[in-house]
């Protein structure tokens, strides 16, 4: 066994392959110390064989212990080793023991979806620990779990979770069909799998939602959705989704009812401002000043008196500055990122206004757009809104206020047409549990 494994792997330096002799018999064993838990290997194999050896007891352990499985196919030996298994050959038979080293010992705190009132624990990069977090919050016997692998090179494990009594079978069947057609070499993150599943490369809006919160996944499961947990990723994928799921935060469920609804209303107002305010500024200042009162129209025109170019160039300059600052705050180290973005925004905005490159009202518009974009709880959806506002800006350059209104109408039509695994994107409510049960009885 050892010669065959070394020949297939090229005898790597980090492979431990030895023949143990305890004075009574010999045993071959091999594993990757970097991928296996040394304590498990020591307690389960080396101590019983070297220090407390009993032939009948050791043979019974290999055949009946749930930690050991027969590995009679030599073609699977290398794949088992690369997954973190330990292989042993004893009395002509080969056994495999799964002793994968766990990198995470406890869940971390939420970083992307922070909550003031709710639980603070988040998923980790260990799939088994993530399943434990889900089971703690959704402890029902109807929770179904399917284990699969993707990635010709990475062989990444992932789990499909859903409630058997509440899930809609149509999205589940659609998910299985799409998984069968996906071909990829490396699967390294949940977002990568979500992009392939939802065809996000060709959609303006995401049709799957990512979350790092176990409590939110439990809530999705209770609503009949499907969750996917990917090994090595601290995010879960949920589907099918609606437009309104992206505007919902877990704090909305932990606050008083009407207070949560008011906050949600503020989010929608912020989303509309972030998407349309730059285009409205161009439309009003260049084409339709009659939308404002005379005093306000004169105030906007007076602030732009020193600006030497049209309003749309002014908008593009400020939008580029704010996008660069947002990217800089994300890419820079955390202890300097927020400070550099704040100082850079203040200095650049003030200097641009004093130099006559932009108007003072444009500084206000840019600030409102930047702040409004951050009220969207989901980062993937906020990227879509950030990209969509440039479509409104381009249309407003040529068609003014009419172009903005028509574009908004077309966006709504597109959202009505969009589907998430067969479910309407703009559906106000998903089918209730009683409807699911009536459909199952009628079926």
Buried (B, 14 or more C-beta within 10 A) or exposed (E): BBEEBBEEBEEEEEBBBEEBEBEEEEBBBBBBEEBBBEEBBEEBBBEBBBEEBEEEEBEEBBEEEEBBEEBEEEEBBBEBBEBBBBBBBBEEEBBBBBBBBEEBEEBBEBEBBBBEEBBEBBBBBBBBBBBEBBBEBBEEEEBBEBEEEBBEEBBBBBBBBBBEBBBBEEBBEBBEEBBEEEEBEEBBBBBBBBBBBBEBEEBBBBBBBBBBBBBBBBBBBBBBBBBBBBBBBBBBBBBBBBBBBBBBBBBBBBBEEEEBEEBBEEBEEBBEBBBBBBBBBBBBBBBBBEEBEEEEBEBBEEBBEEBEEEBBBBBBBBBEBBEBBBEBBEEBEEEEBEEBBEEBBEEBBEEBBEEEBBBBBBBBBBBBBBEBBEBBBBBBBBBBBBEBBBBBBBBBBEBBBEBBBEBBEEBEEEBEEBEBBEBBBEBEEBBEBEEBEEEEEEE
